[in-house]
Amino acid sequence: MLPALPRLFCLVSTTDDLTLLPALAAAGVDGFQVRDKGATTRELVVLTASVIELVAAYEARVVVDDRLDVALAAGADGVHLGASDLPLADARRIADAVAPGLIIGATCRDRAAVEAAAAAGADYAGFGPVFATTSKAGLPDPLGVSAVTDAAGVLPLIAIGGISAASAGPVRAAGAHGVAVIGGLWRQPDPLQAAKELVEAVG
């Protein structure tokens, strides 16, 4: 049986204040996604293992962006794959052989992509960018809340892209299972307070 899919993912890199992670998990952040494009494989394994250790007491789930090998090596709960990463079907085959309970997420921009991800074995779709964001370069134009509604019902959707406490509620109401945040938490004056507001917003 798959572990419960988080409602609120906090993306984490080596530049973030890891000492806050236990408090964020205690406040109700139930998912952490390790994403650090500039880190080496070894650094990613160390970072992921650190995140797992810091939030383990709160039963929060930890997934790794892009790297199935790192997720498996560090003992993470899952992996999130983009279009240029290991193909979903291959990741599912490997995971089923060595880590049957592994959560696999896929980046999707529309309903057709969500349907394809489901057919390839994904457990959820990271859907976005819903709103404008500066957290990642090269993204398409914001999809808007209506796109969430259009894509809902195939896989659980984790909406990402410019999500804040103010917008998380409407995104959930539009059909998203949950949300993933970067700036909505780490770029706030008080990340812990922002986390509490996000937890309340996703309900």
Solvent accessible surface area in square Angstrom, and as a share of the most:
residue,aa,sasa,rsa
1,M,237,1.06
2,L,75,0.37
3,P,34,0.21
4,A,79,0.61
5,L,33,0.16
6,P,3,0.02
7,R,90,0.33
8,L,2,0.01
9,F,1,0.01
10,C,0,0.00
11,L,5,0.03
12,V,1,0.01
13,S,20,0.13
14,T,74,0.43
15,T,125,0.73
16,D,32,0.16
17,D,70,0.36
18,L,44,0.22
19,T,111,0.65
20,L,48,0.24
21,L,0,0.00
22,P,37,0.23
23,A,39,0.30
24,L,0,0.00
25,A,8,0.06
26,A,65,0.50
27,A,26,0.20
28,G,33,0.32
29,V,1,0.00
30,D,49,0.25
31,G,0,0.00
32,F,0,0.00
33,Q,11,0.05
34,V,0,0.00
35,R,40,0.14
36,D,23,0.12
37,K,127,0.54
38,G,74,0.71
39,A,18,0.14
40,T,76,0.44
41,T,62,0.36
42,R,196,0.71
43,E,87,0.39
44,L,11,0.06
45,V,42,0.24
46,V,92,0.53
47,L,7,0.03
48,T,0,0.00
49,A,45,0.35
50,S,37,0.24
51,V,0,0.00
52,I,41,0.21
53,E,139,0.62
54,L,58,0.29
55,V,1,0.01
56,A,60,0.46
57,A,92,0.71
58,Y,98,0.37
59,E,138,0.62
60,A,9,0.07
61,R,69,0.25
62,V,2,0.01
63,V,0,0.00
64,V,0,0.00
65,D,13,0.07
66,D,35,0.18
67,R,72,0.26
68,L,11,0.05
69,D,77,0.40
70,V,0,0.00
71,A,0,0.00
72,L,58,0.29
73,A,74,0.58
74,A,20,0.15
75,G,55,0.53
76,A,10,0.08
77,D,39,0.20
78,G,0,0.00
79,V,0,0.00
80,H,15,0.07
81,L,3,0.01
82,G,25,0.24
83,A,114,0.88
84,S,112,0.73
85,D,36,0.19
86,L,66,0.33
87,P,80,0.50
88,L,32,0.16
89,A,59,0.46
90,D,45,0.24
91,A,0,0.00
92,R,38,0.14
93,R,151,0.55
94,I,59,0.30
95,A,0,0.00
96,D,76,0.39
97,A,81,0.63
98,V,99,0.57
99,A,26,0.20
100,P,99,0.62
101,G,36,0.35
102,L,6,0.03
103,I,3,0.01
104,I,0,0.00
105,G,0,0.00
106,A,4,0.03
107,T,50,0.29
108,C,3,0.02
109,R,84,0.31
110,D,74,0.38
111,R,98,0.36
112,A,69,0.53
113,A,36,0.28
114,V,0,0.00
115,E,82,0.37
116,A,65,0.50
117,A,4,0.03
118,A,35,0.27
119,A,93,0.72
120,A,32,0.24
121,G,21,0.20
122,A,8,0.07
123,D,31,0.16
124,Y,3,0.01
125,A,0,0.00
126,G,6,0.06
127,F,1,0.00
128,G,0,0.00
129,P,5,0.03
130,V,1,0.00
131,F,57,0.24
132,A,78,0.61
133,T,39,0.23
134,T,127,0.74
135,S,34,0.22
136,K,83,0.35
137,A,97,0.75
138,G,84,0.81
139,L,53,0.26
140,P,64,0.40
141,D,119,0.62
142,P,69,0.43
143,L,51,0.25
144,G,24,0.23
145,V,47,0.27
146,S,79,0.51
147,A,20,0.15
148,V,0,0.00
149,T,79,0.46
150,D,93,0.48
151,A,1,0.00
152,A,24,0.19
153,G,79,0.76
154,V,47,0.27
155,L,24,0.12
156,P,54,0.34
157,L,1,0.01
158,I,4,0.02
159,A,0,0.00
160,I,43,0.22
161,G,7,0.07
162,G,37,0.36
163,I,5,0.03
164,S,43,0.28
165,A,32,0.25
166,A,90,0.70
167,S,19,0.12
168,A,0,0.00
169,G,26,0.25
170,P,71,0.45
171,V,0,0.00
172,R,63,0.23
173,A,94,0.73
174,A,17,0.13
175,G,38,0.36
176,A,2,0.01
177,H,41,0.18
178,G,0,0.00
179,V,0,0.00
180,A,4,0.03
181,V,3,0.01
182,I,38,0.19
183,G,12,0.12
184,G,14,0.13
185,L,0,0.00
186,W,38,0.13
187,R,140,0.51
188,Q,72,0.32
189,P,136,0.86
190,D,75,0.39
191,P,25,0.16
192,L,51,0.25
193,Q,83,0.37
194,A,11,0.08
195,A,0,0.00
196,K,98,0.42
197,E,79,0.35
198,L,0,0.00
199,V,39,0.23
200,E,142,0.64
201,A,30,0.23
202,V,8,0.04
203,G,87,0.84
